Amino acid sequence: MENYKIFTFGGAGNSIANTLLLNSFGEDKIFYFDTDQNAINSSPLINKFLIGKQAAAGKSTNADTNIARIAFNEDKDLIKRLITTDNIYVLMGGFGGGVFSGMITLISALLKESNKAFIIISTFPLKFEGNRMKQAVDIIEELNHHTDKLILLKTDDLQKSFGDLSVEETFRKTDHMLVEIVKEMTQQTQHTSEIINKSSILLNPILEDIILQIKAFITTSPYLIATSSSKIIVSNTNKEILKALTIDPEYVHTISPRKFEELIAYIYTMSGLETELTKQSRDNGADILVWTPPPVLGDKFLTVIQAKRYIKKNKVGSGEIRELGGTSLLFKADKAQMITTSDYSKPAIETAKSFKIDLLRFYELNETIKGLLAG
């Protein structure tokens, strides 16, 4: 994709712009806006703009979105002049700060009114930034009136994925992940500038395709996932995926069968039970082993579990139930359990009764999952 411009805003936008520059993005593609004169002076970019000279007097907004909105309106004509018909606009910054949070709804409205294609890629505040987090949620709700093209990277989730990082290191990692997302978007070559120039009507389908490409990149990233309907990008950890599934249960059909087994094991571990996820190559028909403390003195109770991540129309049959019955005997288990994302055929239900196998549907665990996550 050749015809794009990246607009960055505020302190987070300054850091993102610098990272873009270091990653060989052309200076002609990056436009940086801020109310802070010192930040503007220190930026190596050519396209940098001090806005709201009267509203902010060349100083930081200190997370005051009202100052940022006044600053935007003060220099609205400048921003209009930078908007041309043949571009897709990537708007970047950090929710929770003043400049980006204050201006993003206004510039989104301007682009929407001008029938321009745009996407917002932003960070979300850390949990300890309570007031900024609330502000970010309010801004996102307001943005829903203007666009659904929002990719949101939760800084807390990324910090957990990379381990025990300092705040400074986390922000640096976040900037690089944001740049990787933009890089994936801008490297798409199936739609050239010639196609884009033919008709502005094509812009929205092109943007939809680009977003699908970005989501494909996120899904294969070792650190991130994106739900099919949620705008939230979360870290690729079992806990965060379970959180996503409580919002969008259908996402379970897009994860791998092995990841589904991991999620089931994680649920039992969260419940305080001794759990083992078996090796894929040598599971002898058991995906997960769970040991439950006995009601009286004696050995722990063993439950063998098979997890079937099936599409809805592919019901578990009686053959799979009989297989699990054999596995239960092989492990000398006290109980056997089948968990599926689909359903069970009538013969499977009857076979399970004869083998005394518990049948569960994954969606039935939703309230249990919510309770465990809240605990």
Contacts in CASP RR format, 6 or more apart in sequence:
PFRMAT RR
TARGET T0000
AUTHOR 0000-0000-0000
METHOD contacts of the structure
MODEL  1
MENYKIFTFGGAGNSIANTLLLNSFGEDKIFYFDTDQNAINSSPLINKFL
IGKQAAAGKSTNADTNIARIAFNEDKDLIKRLITTDNIYVLMGGFGGGVF
SGMITLISALLKESNKAFIIISTFPLKFEGNRMKQAVDIIEELNHHTDKL
ILLKTDDLQKSFGDLSVEETFRKTDHMLVEIVKEMTQQTQHTSEIINKSS
ILLNPILEDIILQIKAFITTSPYLIATSSSKIIVSNTNKEILKALTIDPE
YVHTISPRKFEELIAYIYTMSGLETELTKQSRDNGADILVWTPPPVLGDK
FLTVIQAKRYIKKNKVGSGEIRELGGTSLLFKADKAQMITTSDYSKPAIE
TAKSFKIDLLRFYELNETIKGLLAG
1 88 0 8 1.000
1 185 0 8 1.000
1 186 0 8 1.000
1 187 0 8 1.000
1 188 0 8 1.000
1 189 0 8 1.000
1 191 0 8 1.000
1 193 0 8 1.000
1 206 0 8 1.000
1 210 0 8 1.000
2 192 0 8 1.000
2 193 0 8 1.000
3 86 0 8 1.000
3 87 0 8 1.000
3 88 0 8 1.000
3 193 0 8 1.000
3 196 0 8 1.000
3 197 0 8 1.000
4 29 0 8 1.000
4 87 0 8 1.000
4 88 0 8 1.000
4 89 0 8 1.000
4 90 0 8 1.000
4 186 0 8 1.000
5 29 0 8 1.000
5 31 0 8 1.000
5 82 0 8 1.000
5 87 0 8 1.000
5 88 0 8 1.000
5 89 0 8 1.000
5 90 0 8 1.000
6 17 0 8 1.000
6 20 0 8 1.000
6 25 0 8 1.000
6 29 0 8 1.000
6 30 0 8 1.000
6 31 0 8 1.000
6 89 0 8 1.000
6 90 0 8 1.000
6 92 0 8 1.000
6 182 0 8 1.000
7 31 0 8 1.000
7 33 0 8 1.000
7 82 0 8 1.000
7 89 0 8 1.000
7 90 0 8 1.000
7 91 0 8 1.000
7 92 0 8 1.000
7 107 0 8 1.000
8 14 0 8 1.000
8 16 0 8 1.000
8 17 0 8 1.000
8 20 0 8 1.000
8 30 0 8 1.000
8 31 0 8 1.000
8 32 0 8 1.000
8 33 0 8 1.000
8 92 0 8 1.000
8 93 0 8 1.000
9 32 0 8 1.000
9 33 0 8 1.000
9 34 0 8 1.000
9 91 0 8 1.000
9 92 0 8 1.000
9 93 0 8 1.000
9 94 0 8 1.000
9 99 0 8 1.000
9 100 0 8 1.000
9 103 0 8 1.000
9 104 0 8 1.000
10 32 0 8 1.000
10 33 0 8 1.000
10 34 0 8 1.000
10 35 0 8 1.000
10 36 0 8 1.000
10 39 0 8 1.000
10 93 0 8 1.000
10 94 0 8 1.000
10 97 0 8 1.000
10 98 0 8 1.000
10 99 0 8 1.000
10 100 0 8 1.000
11 34 0 8 1.000
11 36 0 8 1.000
11 39 0 8 1.000
11 93 0 8 1.000
11 94 0 8 1.000
11 97 0 8 1.000
11 99 0 8 1.000
11 100 0 8 1.000
12 93 0 8 1.000
12 94 0 8 1.000
12 97 0 8 1.000
12 100 0 8 1.000
12 123 0 8 1.000
13 32 0 8 1.000
13 34 0 8 1.000
13 92 0 8 1.000
13 93 0 8 1.000
13 94 0 8 1.000
13 100 0 8 1.000
14 32 0 8 1.000
14 34 0 8 1.000
14 39 0 8 1.000
14 43 0 8 1.000
15 171 0 8 1.000
15 175 0 8 1.000
16 92 0 8 1.000
16 93 0 8 1.000
16 175 0 8 1.000
16 178 0 8 1.000
16 179 0 8 1.000
17 30 0 8 1.000
17 32 0 8 1.000
17 43 0 8 1.000
17 45 0 8 1.000
18 43 0 8 1.000
18 44 0 8 1.000
19 175 0 8 1.000
19 176 0 8 1.000
19 178 0 8 1.000
19 179 0 8 1.000
20 29 0 8 1.000
20 30 0 8 1.000
20 179 0 8 1.000
20 182 0 8 1.000
21 27 0 8 1.000
21 30 0 8 1.000
21 44 0 8 1.000
21 45 0 8 1.000
23 179 0 8 1.000
23 183 0 8 1.000
25 179 0 8 1.000
25 182 0 8 1.000
25 186 0 8 1.000
27 45 0 8 1.000
27 46 0 8 1.000
27 47 0 8 1.000
28 46 0 8 1.000
28 47 0 8 1.000
30 45 0 8 1.000
30 47 0 8 1.000
31 47 0 8 1.000
31 48 0 8 1.000
31 49 0 8 1.000
31 82 0 8 1.000
32 40 0 8 1.000
32 43 0 8 1.000
32 45 0 8 1.000
32 47 0 8 1.000
32 48 0 8 1.000
32 49 0 8 1.000
33 48 0 8 1.000
33 49 0 8 1.000
33 51 0 8 1.000
33 79 0 8 1.000
33 99 0 8 1.000
33 103 0 8 1.000
34 40 0 8 1.000
34 48 0 8 1.000
34 49 0 8 1.000
34 50 0 8 1.000
34 51 0 8 1.000
34 99 0 8 1.000
35 50 0 8 1.000
35 51 0 8 1.000
35 52 0 8 1.000
35 55 0 8 1.000
35 56 0 8 1.000
35 58 0 8 1.000
35 59 0 8 1.000
35 60 0 8 1.000
35 61 0 8 1.000
35 67 0 8 1.000
35 68 0 8 1.000
35 71 0 8 1.000
35 99 0 8 1.000
36 56 0 8 1.000
36 58 0 8 1.000
36 59 0 8 1.000
36 60 0 8 1.000
37 50 0 8 1.000
37 58 0 8 1.000
37 59 0 8 1.000
39 60 0 8 1.000
40 48 0 8 1.000
40 49 0 8 1.000
40 50 0 8 1.000
49 75 0 8 1.000
49 78 0 8 1.000
50 58 0 8 1.000
51 71 0 8 1.000
51 72 0 8 1.000
51 74 0 8 1.000
51 75 0 8 1.000
51 78 0 8 1.000
52 58 0 8 1.000
52 70 0 8 1.000
52 71 0 8 1.000
52 72 0 8 1.000
52 74 0 8 1.000
52 75 0 8 1.000
53 74 0 8 1.000
54 74 0 8 1.000
55 67 0 8 1.000
55 70 0 8 1.000
55 71 0 8 1.000
55 74 0 8 1.000
56 67 0 8 1.000
56 71 0 8 1.000
61 67 0 8 1.000
61 68 0 8 1.000
61 71 0 8 1.000
61 97 0 8 1.000
61 98 0 8 1.000
61 99 0 8 1.000
62 98 0 8 1.000
63 96 0 8 1.000
63 97 0 8 1.000
63 98 0 8 1.000
63 101 0 8 1.000
63 131 0 8 1.000
63 132 0 8 1.000
63 135 0 8 1.000
64 98 0 8 1.000
65 97 0 8 1.000
65 98 0 8 1.000
65 101 0 8 1.000
65 102 0 8 1.000
65 135 0 8 1.000
65 139 0 8 1.000
66 102 0 8 1.000
67 98 0 8 1.000
68 98 0 8 1.000
68 99 0 8 1.000
68 100 0 8 1.000
68 101 0 8 1.000
68 102 0 8 1.000
68 103 0 8 1.000
69 102 0 8 1.000
69 103 0 8 1.000
69 106 0 8 1.000
71 99 0 8 1.000
71 103 0 8 1.000
72 79 0 8 1.000
72 102 0 8 1.000
72 103 0 8 1.000
72 106 0 8 1.000
72 107 0 8 1.000
73 106 0 8 1.000
76 106 0 8 1.000
76 110 0 8 1.000
79 107 0 8 1.000
79 110 0 8 1.000
80 110 0 8 1.000
83 89 0 8 1.000
83 110 0 8 1.000
83 111 0 8 1.000
83 114 0 8 1.000
83 116 0 8 1.000
85 116 0 8 1.000
85 200 0 8 1.000
86 193 0 8 1.000
86 196 0 8 1.000
86 197 0 8 1.000
87 116 0 8 1.000
88 117 0 8 1.000
88 118 0 8 1.000
88 119 0 8 1.000
88 196 0 8 1.000
88 203 0 8 1.000
88 206 0 8 1.000
88 207 0 8 1.000
88 210 0 8 1.000
89 111 0 8 1.000
89 116 0 8 1.000
89 117 0 8 1.000
89 118 0 8 1.000
89 119 0 8 1.000
90 118 0 8 1.000
90 119 0 8 1.000
90 121 0 8 1.000
90 182 0 8 1.000
90 185 0 8 1.000
91 104 0 8 1.000
91 107 0 8 1.000
91 108 0 8 1.000
91 118 0 8 1.000
91 119 0 8 1.000
91 120 0 8 1.000
91 121 0 8 1.000
91 122 0 8 1.000
92 120 0 8 1.000
92 121 0 8 1.000
92 122 0 8 1.000
92 178 0 8 1.000
92 182 0 8 1.000
93 100 0 8 1.000
93 121 0 8 1.000
93 122 0 8 1.000
93 123 0 8 1.000
94 100 0 8 1.000
94 101 0 8 1.000
94 122 0 8 1.000
94 123 0 8 1.000
94 124 0 8 1.000
95 101 0 8 1.000
95 122 0 8 1.000
95 123 0 8 1.000
95 124 0 8 1.000
95 125 0 8 1.000
95 132 0 8 1.000
95 135 0 8 1.000
95 136 0 8 1.000
95 139 0 8 1.000
95 140 0 8 1.000
95 152 0 8 1.000
96 125 0 8 1.000
96 129 0 8 1.000
96 132 0 8 1.000
96 133 0 8 1.000
96 135 0 8 1.000
96 136 0 8 1.000
96 139 0 8 1.000
97 132 0 8 1.000
97 135 0 8 1.000
100 122 0 8 1.000
101 135 0 8 1.000
101 136 0 8 1.000
101 139 0 8 1.000
102 139 0 8 1.000
104 120 0 8 1.000
104 122 0 8 1.000
104 139 0 8 1.000
104 143 0 8 1.000
105 139 0 8 1.000
105 142 0 8 1.000
105 143 0 8 1.000
105 146 0 8 1.000
108 118 0 8 1.000
108 120 0 8 1.000
108 143 0 8 1.000
108 146 0 8 1.000
108 147 0 8 1.000
109 146 0 8 1.000
111 117 0 8 1.000
111 118 0 8 1.000
112 146 0 8 1.000
112 147 0 8 1.000
115 200 0 8 1.000
116 203 0 8 1.000
117 203 0 8 1.000
117 204 0 8 1.000
117 206 0 8 1.000
117 207 0 8 1.000
118 147 0 8 1.000
118 149 0 8 1.000
118 207 0 8 1.000
119 149 0 8 1.000
119 150 0 8 1.000
119 151 0 8 1.000
119 185 0 8 1.000
119 207 0 8 1.000
119 210 0 8 1.000
119 211 0 8 1.000
120 143 0 8 1.000
120 147 0 8 1.000
120 149 0 8 1.000
120 150 0 8 1.000
120 151 0 8 1.000
121 151 0 8 1.000
121 153 0 8 1.000
121 178 0 8 1.000
121 181 0 8 1.000
121 182 0 8 1.000
122 150 0 8 1.000
122 151 0 8 1.000
122 152 0 8 1.000
122 153 0 8 1.000
123 152 0 8 1.000
123 153 0 8 1.000
123 154 0 8 1.000
123 155 0 8 1.000
123 174 0 8 1.000
123 178 0 8 1.000
124 133 0 8 1.000
124 136 0 8 1.000
124 152 0 8 1.000
124 153 0 8 1.000
124 154 0 8 1.000
124 155 0 8 1.000
124 156 0 8 1.000
125 132 0 8 1.000
125 133 0 8 1.000
125 136 0 8 1.000
125 155 0 8 1.000
126 133 0 8 1.000
126 155 0 8 1.000
126 156 0 8 1.000
126 159 0 8 1.000
126 167 0 8 1.000
126 170 0 8 1.000
127 133 0 8 1.000
127 156 0 8 1.000
140 150 0 8 1.000
140 152 0 8 1.000
140 231 0 8 1.000
143 150 0 8 1.000
148 231 0 8 1.000
149 207 0 8 1.000
149 211 0 8 1.000
150 231 0 8 1.000
151 181 0 8 1.000
151 211 0 8 1.000
151 214 0 8 1.000
151 226 0 8 1.000
151 231 0 8 1.000
151 233 0 8 1.000
152 231 0 8 1.000
152 232 0 8 1.000
152 233 0 8 1.000
153 174 0 8 1.000
153 177 0 8 1.000
153 178 0 8 1.000
153 181 0 8 1.000
153 224 0 8 1.000
153 233 0 8 1.000
154 232 0 8 1.000
154 233 0 8 1.000
154 234 0 8 1.000
154 235 0 8 1.000
155 170 0 8 1.000
155 171 0 8 1.000
155 174 0 8 1.000
157 233 0 8 1.000
157 234 0 8 1.000
157 235 0 8 1.000
157 237 0 8 1.000
157 240 0 8 1.000
158 170 0 8 1.000
158 173 0 8 1.000
158 174 0 8 1.000
158 177 0 8 1.000
158 223 0 8 1.000
158 224 0 8 1.000
158 235 0 8 1.000
159 165 0 8 1.000
159 170 0 8 1.000
159 173 0 8 1.000
160 235 0 8 1.000
160 237 0 8 1.000
160 240 0 8 1.000
161 223 0 8 1.000
161 224 0 8 1.000
161 235 0 8 1.000
161 236 0 8 1.000
161 237 0 8 1.000
162 170 0 8 1.000
162 173 0 8 1.000
162 223 0 8 1.000
165 173 0 8 1.000
177 223 0 8 1.000
177 224 0 8 1.000
180 217 0 8 1.000
180 221 0 8 1.000
181 214 0 8 1.000
181 217 0 8 1.000
181 218 0 8 1.000
184 213 0 8 1.000
184 214 0 8 1.000
184 217 0 8 1.000
185 210 0 8 1.000
185 213 0 8 1.000
185 214 0 8 1.000
188 209 0 8 1.000
188 210 0 8 1.000
188 213 0 8 1.000
190 209 0 8 1.000
191 202 0 8 1.000
191 206 0 8 1.000
191 209 0 8 1.000
191 210 0 8 1.000
195 202 0 8 1.000
195 206 0 8 1.000
196 202 0 8 1.000
196 203 0 8 1.000
196 206 0 8 1.000
215 226 0 8 1.000
218 224 0 8 1.000
218 225 0 8 1.000
218 226 0 8 1.000
218 233 0 8 1.000
219 225 0 8 1.000
219 226 0 8 1.000
219 254 0 8 1.000
221 236 0 8 1.000
222 236 0 8 1.000
223 235 0 8 1.000
223 236 0 8 1.000
224 233 0 8 1.000
224 234 0 8 1.000
224 235 0 8 1.000
224 236 0 8 1.000
225 233 0 8 1.000
225 234 0 8 1.000
225 235 0 8 1.000
225 236 0 8 1.000
225 240 0 8 1.000
225 241 0 8 1.000
225 244 0 8 1.000
225 255 0 8 1.000
226 232 0 8 1.000
226 233 0 8 1.000
226 234 0 8 1.000
227 234 0 8 1.000
227 244 0 8 1.000
227 247 0 8 1.000
227 248 0 8 1.000
227 251 0 8 1.000
228 248 0 8 1.000
228 250 0 8 1.000
228 251 0 8 1.000
228 254 0 8 1.000
229 248 0 8 1.000
229 250 0 8 1.000
230 244 0 8 1.000
230 247 0 8 1.000
230 248 0 8 1.000
232 244 0 8 1.000
232 247 0 8 1.000
234 240 0 8 1.000
234 241 0 8 1.000
234 243 0 8 1.000
234 244 0 8 1.000
238 262 0 8 1.000
238 263 0 8 1.000
238 266 0 8 1.000
239 266 0 8 1.000
239 373 0 8 1.000
241 251 0 8 1.000
241 255 0 8 1.000
241 259 0 8 1.000
241 263 0 8 1.000
242 263 0 8 1.000
242 266 0 8 1.000
242 267 0 8 1.000
242 369 0 8 1.000
242 373 0 8 1.000
243 373 0 8 1.000
244 251 0 8 1.000
245 251 0 8 1.000
245 252 0 8 1.000
245 263 0 8 1.000
245 366 0 8 1.000
245 369 0 8 1.000
246 366 0 8 1.000
246 369 0 8 1.000
246 370 0 8 1.000
246 373 0 8 1.000
249 362 0 8 1.000
249 363 0 8 1.000
249 366 0 8 1.000
252 260 0 8 1.000
252 309 0 8 1.000
252 341 0 8 1.000
252 362 0 8 1.000
253 309 0 8 1.000
253 311 0 8 1.000
253 312 0 8 1.000
253 341 0 8 1.000
255 263 0 8 1.000
255 309 0 8 1.000
256 309 0 8 1.000
257 307 0 8 1.000
257 308 0 8 1.000
257 309 0 8 1.000
258 280 0 8 1.000
260 307 0 8 1.000
260 309 0 8 1.000
260 341 0 8 1.000
261 277 0 8 1.000
261 287 0 8 1.000
261 288 0 8 1.000
261 307 0 8 1.000
261 309 0 8 1.000
262 277 0 8 1.000
264 287 0 8 1.000
264 288 0 8 1.000
264 305 0 8 1.000
264 307 0 8 1.000
264 339 0 8 1.000
265 275 0 8 1.000
265 276 0 8 1.000
265 277 0 8 1.000
265 288 0 8 1.000
267 365 0 8 1.000
267 368 0 8 1.000
267 369 0 8 1.000
267 372 0 8 1.000
268 275 0 8 1.000
268 288 0 8 1.000
268 290 0 8 1.000
269 275 0 8 1.000
270 372 0 8 1.000
271 372 0 8 1.000
273 290 0 8 1.000
273 291 0 8 1.000
273 292 0 8 1.000
274 290 0 8 1.000
274 291 0 8 1.000
274 300 0 8 1.000
275 288 0 8 1.000
275 289 0 8 1.000
275 290 0 8 1.000
275 291 0 8 1.000
276 288 0 8 1.000
276 289 0 8 1.000
276 290 0 8 1.000
277 287 0 8 1.000
277 288 0 8 1.000
278 284 0 8 1.000
278 285 0 8 1.000
278 286 0 8 1.000
278 287 0 8 1.000
278 288 0 8 1.000
278 289 0 8 1.000
284 327 0 8 1.000
284 330 0 8 1.000
284 331 0 8 1.000
285 304 0 8 1.000
285 306 0 8 1.000
285 323 0 8 1.000
285 324 0 8 1.000
285 327 0 8 1.000
285 330 0 8 1.000
286 304 0 8 1.000
286 305 0 8 1.000
286 306 0 8 1.000
286 327 0 8 1.000
286 331 0 8 1.000
287 305 0 8 1.000
287 306 0 8 1.000
287 307 0 8 1.000
288 304 0 8 1.000
288 305 0 8 1.000
288 307 0 8 1.000
289 302 0 8 1.000
289 303 0 8 1.000
289 304 0 8 1.000
289 305 0 8 1.000
289 331 0 8 1.000
290 302 0 8 1.000
290 303 0 8 1.000
290 305 0 8 1.000
291 300 0 8 1.000
291 301 0 8 1.000
291 302 0 8 1.000
291 303 0 8 1.000
292 300 0 8 1.000
292 301 0 8 1.000
292 302 0 8 1.000
292 303 0 8 1.000
293 300 0 8 1.000
293 301 0 8 1.000
294 300 0 8 1.000
294 301 0 8 1.000
301 334 0 8 1.000
301 335 0 8 1.000
302 331 0 8 1.000
302 332 0 8 1.000
302 333 0 8 1.000
302 334 0 8 1.000
302 335 0 8 1.000
303 333 0 8 1.000
303 334 0 8 1.000
303 335 0 8 1.000
303 336 0 8 1.000
303 337 0 8 1.000
304 324 0 8 1.000
304 327 0 8 1.000
304 328 0 8 1.000
304 331 0 8 1.000
304 333 0 8 1.000
304 335 0 8 1.000
304 336 0 8 1.000
304 337 0 8 1.000
305 336 0 8 1.000
305 337 0 8 1.000
305 338 0 8 1.000
305 339 0 8 1.000
306 320 0 8 1.000
306 323 0 8 1.000
306 324 0 8 1.000
306 327 0 8 1.000
306 336 0 8 1.000
306 337 0 8 1.000
306 338 0 8 1.000
306 339 0 8 1.000
307 339 0 8 1.000
307 340 0 8 1.000
308 316 0 8 1.000
308 320 0 8 1.000
308 338 0 8 1.000
308 339 0 8 1.000
308 340 0 8 1.000
308 341 0 8 1.000
308 342 0 8 1.000
309 340 0 8 1.000
309 341 0 8 1.000
310 316 0 8 1.000
310 340 0 8 1.000
310 341 0 8 1.000
310 342 0 8 1.000
311 341 0 8 1.000
311 342 0 8 1.000
312 341 0 8 1.000
312 342 0 8 1.000
312 343 0 8 1.000
313 342 0 8 1.000
314 342 0 8 1.000
315 342 0 8 1.000
315 343 0 8 1.000
315 344 0 8 1.000
315 345 0 8 1.000
315 348 0 8 1.000
316 338 0 8 1.000
316 340 0 8 1.000
316 342 0 8 1.000
316 343 0 8 1.000
316 344 0 8 1.000
316 345 0 8 1.000
316 348 0 8 1.000
316 359 0 8 1.000
317 344 0 8 1.000
317 345 0 8 1.000
317 347 0 8 1.000
317 348 0 8 1.000
317 351 0 8 1.000
318 345 0 8 1.000
318 347 0 8 1.000
318 348 0 8 1.000
318 350 0 8 1.000
318 351 0 8 1.000
319 348 0 8 1.000
319 351 0 8 1.000
320 338 0 8 1.000
320 348 0 8 1.000
321 338 0 8 1.000
321 348 0 8 1.000
321 351 0 8 1.000
321 352 0 8 1.000
321 355 0 8 1.000
321 357 0 8 1.000
322 351 0 8 1.000
322 355 0 8 1.000
324 336 0 8 1.000
324 338 0 8 1.000
324 355 0 8 1.000
324 357 0 8 1.000
325 336 0 8 1.000
325 355 0 8 1.000
325 357 0 8 1.000
327 333 0 8 1.000
327 336 0 8 1.000
328 335 0 8 1.000
328 336 0 8 1.000
328 355 0 8 1.000
328 357 0 8 1.000
335 356 0 8 1.000
335 358 0 8 1.000
336 355 0 8 1.000
336 356 0 8 1.000
336 357 0 8 1.000
336 358 0 8 1.000
337 357 0 8 1.000
337 358 0 8 1.000
337 359 0 8 1.000
337 360 0 8 1.000
338 344 0 8 1.000
338 352 0 8 1.000
338 357 0 8 1.000
338 358 0 8 1.000
338 359 0 8 1.000
338 360 0 8 1.000
339 360 0 8 1.000
339 361 0 8 1.000
339 362 0 8 1.000
339 365 0 8 1.000
340 360 0 8 1.000
340 361 0 8 1.000
340 362 0 8 1.000
341 361 0 8 1.000
341 362 0 8 1.000
341 363 0 8 1.000
342 361 0 8 1.000
343 361 0 8 1.000
344 352 0 8 1.000
344 359 0 8 1.000
348 359 0 8 1.000
349 359 0 8 1.000
351 357 0 8 1.000
352 358 0 8 1.000
352 359 0 8 1.000
END
